[in-house]
Amino acid sequence: MRARRLLGLGAVASLLTSLVACSTPSSEAPSSTPVLNADAPVVAFYGDSYTRGTGASSPEKRWSTIVSAERGWREINRSENGLGFVNRRTSMGPGLDDIPTLIIDDDPDIVFVTMGLNDNFSYDRAADEIHTAIDSDLDRLRDGLPEARIIVVEPFWYTDDRPASVDVIAGWVEAAAERIDADHIDGASHWLDGHDADSSDSWMASDGLHPDDTGYADMAKRMDAALRALDPPL
C-alpha cells in the first residue's frame, strides 16, 4: 500500500423515517483510536446506518471499526443513516449530498460500498432510478480511484419479511461490481437471519431496527471471513 496522509418496515413510511432519523455525521475517528503506522492503509466506508454503527454502544463496536482495527487500517467512515443509492441523496445537506466525491477526495487505498438496504423502501416508485444510481456511483468511484481496491458488499437486510426487491437490488449491485472489476461479497443480506427484533435470539438494539453490539460483532466476524476468502485475500 502507498504511504498516506493522516486523515469517519408497521408502515414502510414510518420505518423509513426511523432509519433516517438518528444522530450526526460519522466520519469521525472512534473515541479510542489505536496508534497506526504512518503508512497504514486508508480505508473508506460508503454505507448506511448498518455501517455507520447505529445501535452500537460505541463506534468501536461497529463492524467496520472492528475489521479496521484488526487489520491496522485507518478508517474513514462516511456512512449515513437512511442513505441509499437514491434514498436521502437530495436531503443530506451541503457537503454530504455527494459522498462518492468526498470518498474520491479522501484518496483511499480501499473502498467498501455497503449500500442498498434503504432503497427497498423506494423500489416501487423508483426502481429505474435506483438501478441507474448504482451504476453511476460505482462507475464514478472506479474512475476517480483507478488504483483503489473496491469491495462491494451485498446490501444488508434485517427482517424475516424479505421483499422481492432485496434480491433485485442485490443483483444490480453485483452486476455493477463485476463491471468495474471490484471484489464482491455475497450473502450479506442473510447475515442477520434468525436474529431480528421478534426473534427469541435477537441481535437488534432497543429501536428494533439496527444491530446491537452482538449483531455488529457477528457481522464483523462474517466480514472477516469473507475478506479472507477473496482473491487475493484482504
matplotlib code that plots the C-alpha trace (Angstrom):
import matplotlib.pyplot as plt

x = [0.0, 1.1, 2.3, -0.6, -1.6, -3.4, -7.0, -15.0, -40.7, -46.0, -45.8, -42.9, -43.0, -42.7, -39.9, -38.0, -38.3, -36.9, -33.9, -33.2, -33.6, -30.6, -27.6, -24.9, -22.4, -19.9, -16.7, -15.0, -12.5, -13.5, -13.1, -10.3, -8.1, -5.2, -1.8, -1.2, 1.8, 2.2, 1.8, -1.3, -3.8, -6.6, -10.0, -13.2, -16.6, -19.6, -22.8, -25.9, -26.7, -25.6, -22.1, -22.3, -22.9, -26.2, -27.5, -24.0, -23.0, -20.0, -18.2, -15.6, -18.3, -19.5, -18.3, -16.3, -14.2, -13.7, -12.4, -10.3, -8.6, -7.9, -6.1, -4.4, -6.4, -7.0, -10.8, -12.8, -16.4, -18.6, -21.8, -25.1, -28.4, -31.1, -28.8, -29.3, -28.2, -31.4, -32.8, -31.9, -29.4, -31.1, -31.6, -28.2, -27.3, -24.2, -21.1, -22.9, -25.0, -22.3, -20.5, -18.8, -17.0, -15.9, -14.5, -12.6, -11.1, -10.0, -7.9, -8.2, -6.4, -9.5, -13.2, -16.1, -19.6, -22.4, -25.4, -28.9, -30.9, -32.9, -33.6, -36.0, -38.4, -38.4, -38.3, -42.0, -41.7, -38.0, -36.6, -35.1, -33.6, -32.1, -30.5, -29.1, -27.7, -25.9, -24.2, -23.3, -21.9, -19.7, -18.5, -17.6, -15.7, -13.7, -13.0, -11.9, -9.9, -8.4, -5.7, -8.0, -9.3, -13.1, -15.1, -18.8, -21.0, -24.4, -26.9, -27.7, -31.2, -32.7, -36.2, -37.6, -40.0, -37.9, -39.5, -38.5, -36.7, -33.9, -32.7, -33.3, -31.2, -28.6, -28.3, -27.9, -25.1, -23.3, -23.5, -22.1, -19.3, -18.3, -18.4, -15.9, -13.7, -14.4, -14.5, -18.0, -19.1, -22.4, -24.8, -24.6, -28.4, -28.7, -26.2, -28.8, -31.3, -33.0, -31.9, -34.4, -36.3, -39.0, -36.6, -36.0, -32.3, -32.5, -29.3, -31.2, -30.8, -33.7, -35.0, -35.7, -34.1, -30.4, -28.0, -26.7, -23.1, -23.7, -25.1, -22.2, -19.6, -21.1, -21.2, -17.5, -16.7, -18.6, -16.9, -13.5, -14.1, -15.4, -12.4, -10.0, -11.8, -11.2, -8.6, -6.2, -7.3, -7.7]
y = [0.0, 3.6, 5.8, 8.0, 11.4, 11.2, 12.0, 8.8, -1.7, -1.1, 1.0, 1.4, 5.2, 5.1, 2.6, 4.7, 7.7, 5.7, 4.5, 8.0, 10.0, 9.2, 11.2, 13.2, 12.6, 9.8, 10.5, 10.9, 8.5, 6.2, 7.6, 5.2, 5.2, 2.7, 4.0, 3.3, 3.3, 6.3, 4.1, 2.4, 1.7, 4.3, 2.6, 4.5, 3.1, 4.2, 2.9, 3.4, 3.1, -0.5, 0.6, 3.8, 1.7, 3.0, 0.8, 0.0, 1.1, 3.0, 3.5, 0.9, -1.8, -1.3, -3.9, -1.5, -0.4, -3.9, -5.1, -2.0, -2.3, -6.0, -5.1, -1.9, 0.2, 3.9, 4.1, 6.9, 6.1, 8.2, 6.2, 8.0, 7.0, 6.3, 6.7, 4.7, 4.9, 7.0, 7.4, 10.6, 11.7, 15.1, 15.8, 15.2, 18.9, 20.8, 18.8, 15.4, 15.4, 13.8, 11.3, 9.5, 12.7, 13.0, 9.5, 10.2, 13.2, 11.0, 9.1, 5.8, 2.6, 0.5, 1.4, -0.5, 0.0, -1.3, 0.4, -0.6, -1.5, 1.7, 1.8, -1.1, 1.4, 3.4, 0.5, 0.5, 4.1, 4.5, 1.1, 2.5, 5.4, 3.1, 0.9, 4.0, 5.3, 2.1, 2.1, 5.8, 5.6, 2.6, 4.0, 7.2, 5.6, 3.4, 6.3, 8.6, 5.9, 3.7, 2.3, 1.6, -1.8, -1.6, -4.1, -4.1, -5.9, -7.3, -4.9, -5.9, -6.8, -7.2, -8.9, -12.4, -10.5, -10.3, -8.3, -9.4, -6.0, -7.1, -9.7, -7.5, -4.6, -7.1, -8.4, -4.9, -4.2, -7.4, -6.8, -3.2, -4.5, -7.1, -4.4, -2.1, -5.1, -4.7, -7.5, -8.6, -10.1, -12.0, -13.4, -10.3, -9.8, -13.1, -12.4, -11.3, -14.1, -15.6, -12.6, -9.9, -7.9, -10.6, -13.4, -15.1, -14.7, -11.1, -9.2, -5.9, -2.8, -1.3, 0.5, -2.9, -1.7, -1.8, -4.4, -4.2, -4.9, -8.7, -8.2, -6.0, -8.4, -11.2, -9.0, -8.3, -12.0, -12.8, -9.9, -11.0, -14.5, -13.1, -10.8, -13.7, -15.7, -13.0, -13.5, -12.1, -12.2, -8.9]
z = [0.0, -0.6, 2.2, 3.4, 4.8, 8.2, 7.5, 9.5, 7.7, 10.9, 7.8, 5.4, 5.7, 9.5, 9.3, 6.7, 9.0, 11.9, 9.8, 8.6, 11.9, 14.0, 15.3, 13.4, 10.6, 11.3, 9.5, 12.9, 14.3, 17.1, 20.7, 21.4, 18.2, 18.0, 17.1, 13.5, 11.3, 9.1, 6.0, 7.3, 4.5, 4.3, 4.0, 3.2, 4.0, 1.9, 3.5, 5.6, 9.3, 9.3, 8.5, 10.5, 13.5, 14.6, 17.5, 18.8, 22.3, 20.8, 17.5, 18.4, 18.4, 14.8, 12.3, 10.2, 13.1, 14.4, 11.0, 10.5, 14.0, 13.4, 10.1, 11.2, 8.7, 9.0, 8.8, 7.2, 7.8, 5.6, 6.2, 7.0, 8.5, 5.9, 3.0, -0.2, -3.8, -4.2, -0.7, 1.1, -1.5, -2.1, 1.6, 3.0, 3.1, 1.8, 2.0, 2.4, -0.7, -2.8, -0.6, -3.6, -4.4, -0.7, -0.9, -4.1, -2.4, 0.5, -1.9, 0.0, -0.8, -0.2, -0.5, 0.9, -0.6, 1.6, 0.2, -0.9, 2.2, 2.3, -1.4, -0.9, 0.7, -2.6, -5.0, -6.1, -7.3, -8.2, -9.4, -12.6, -10.7, -8.2, -10.9, -12.6, -9.4, -8.5, -11.9, -11.6, -8.1, -8.8, -12.1, -10.5, -7.7, -10.2, -12.5, -9.6, -7.8, -10.5, -8.2, -5.2, -4.3, -4.2, -2.1, -2.9, -0.3, -1.0, 0.7, 4.3, 5.4, 8.9, 9.0, 8.1, 5.8, 2.7, -0.2, -3.7, -4.1, -1.8, -4.3, -7.3, -5.9, -4.7, -8.3, -9.7, -7.2, -8.0, -11.7, -11.3, -9.1, -11.8, -14.5, -12.6, -11.7, -7.9, -5.4, -4.4, -1.1, -1.4, 1.2, 3.5, 3.3, 5.3, 8.0, 10.5, 9.6, 12.7, 14.9, 14.0, 16.7, 17.0, 17.5, 20.8, 19.9, 18.8, 17.9, 17.5, 19.5, 21.5, 18.4, 16.8, 13.6, 14.0, 15.2, 18.8, 19.8, 19.4, 15.9, 14.8, 16.3, 14.3, 11.2, 11.7, 12.1, 8.9, 7.0, 8.2, 6.8, 3.5, 3.2, 3.8, 1.1, -1.6, -4.2, -3.2, 0.5, 2.4]

ax = plt.figure().add_subplot(projection="3d")
ax.plot(x, y, z, "-o")
ax.set_aspect("equal")
plt.show()
